[in-house]
Amino acid sequence: MTASEQPDNLKYAETHEWVRVEGDEATIGISDFAQDELGDVVYLDLPWDEAGTREIRTGEHFGDIESVKATSELFAPIGGTILRANKALRDSAELVNSDPYGQGWMLVIKMSNPADLDKLMDAVAYTRFLDTASH
Amino acid sequence: MAENDAPATTLKRTPLYEAHKALGARLVEFGGWEMPVQYSGILEEHRAVRERAGLFDVSHMGEFRVEGAGALAFLQSLVPNDVSRLVDNQALYSQICRPDGGTLDDLLIYRRGEGRYMVVVNAGTMPKDWRWFSQHAAGHDDLTLANISDETALLALQGPLATHILQPLTDTPLSEIAYYHFRPGVVAGIECLISRTGYTGEDGFELYCAPASAVTLWNMLLEAGKSSGLLPAGLGARDTLRLEAGYCLYDHELTEEITPLEAGLGWSVKLNKDADFIGKQALVEEKANGLRRKLVGIELRERGVPRAGYAISKDGEHIGAVTSGTMCPTLGRAAAMGYVPPASAQIGTEISVDIRGKLMPAVIVPLPFYKRAK
């Protein structure tokens, strides 16, 4: 199995979500390791129509990702107001597999407490985390 | 994302373990074995089987030899199907039941010759089944049982191109082997039982061979099938394929609490056969009094995947549960099987499935979801 990728400019949660910070906005998705573990993604259940209204807390269960074999929960690596959900994933869930850090992005939120980013891992720490977690 | 914990106990491995790893398989625990769930991906492997062919390692299944003048009577007493109908080189599908009709396992019985049978059982239930067979052999004369699971490897070559791929490797004329029949033969120089059986809903063969030959046979088949687009396929695709085809999986559609009649397997239950069998009285009564539950096909009316264990309700009342569900690649949508009371089992009945707290509208549809073109 090929080694997974962890881009340097992102922060990572132990539950395998990543965050890209731009000002006070954070884009969220799941890592290459996570999409590989899941296998073929078939559906996503995200807060599609709650932009501007829904507040999510750091660590909150914000959606579900369905692969052929199983459903997994998605947890917010950072909390805030949902600005946008990636509606392309409604019809093309496989983008999570093919481009987890690009077209597979899930949510953009306006961070309510950027200090929570400090609890996340950088790419080096996440890579180490993956190495120790695997057999 | 939530993650599953790795298994703590030592798992059994088939002779093909290293071959699976070399192919980049993702290995998971299944029935006490470390088995490939996928190689290139479940969707791709599923499509390969439907459109071309896939090769499965199912060596984890259990096999028993049942022989002697008393073998037929013994098997007849254990299973609801009529084993006396078998001719040489023919197989049948049946179950073993508890006295209350609950299913202990489902299985295939192969008749190699008079007084010579092979029984093939599920991997996880093999120890339980062996104890059951052994205990019940006690009252029977002229009977020898042998657990040959460790001496038997099994590969399944399934798909419309299976015959095309296999024929060049054997002198046995495959067109002479009808569905649910088999022959001893030689494939790529390896002695096998060549059985036209399978669990995918496609044409195909299951090849029983010695464990020492399994790796060679596996590699020869993959090589022979390359130009036809044959792919190794894992348990993930095996599950999506069998679900589309409406086949039961033990521990899901069949359990010790569920009778074969409830699972829609009445066609394999011969209550009028010339032999008593364990569970017969209970099944006779259930047939006369009405089934407690019926296995049905389920489709959601909205996006989502019904999974095993999800509750089914109707008019606000909890009436049953999903037993298996997945995204079905050939259907292009999710489908599931589950149990509901017979009164709610008609095609077209509107129900709800509880998907992680949300009640999703669904409808009862016919089984199977997929039938191959003849």
Interface residues (C-beta under 8 A of the other chain):
Chain A: M1 T15 H16 E17 I30 A34 E37 L38 G39 D40 V42 Y43 D45 D64 I65 E66 V68 K69 A70 T71 S72 E73 L74 F75 R90 H135
Chain B: M1 A2 E3 A6 G24 R26 V37 Q38 G41 I42 L43 G236 D239 T240 R303 G304 V305 R307 T326 M327 P329 A334 R356
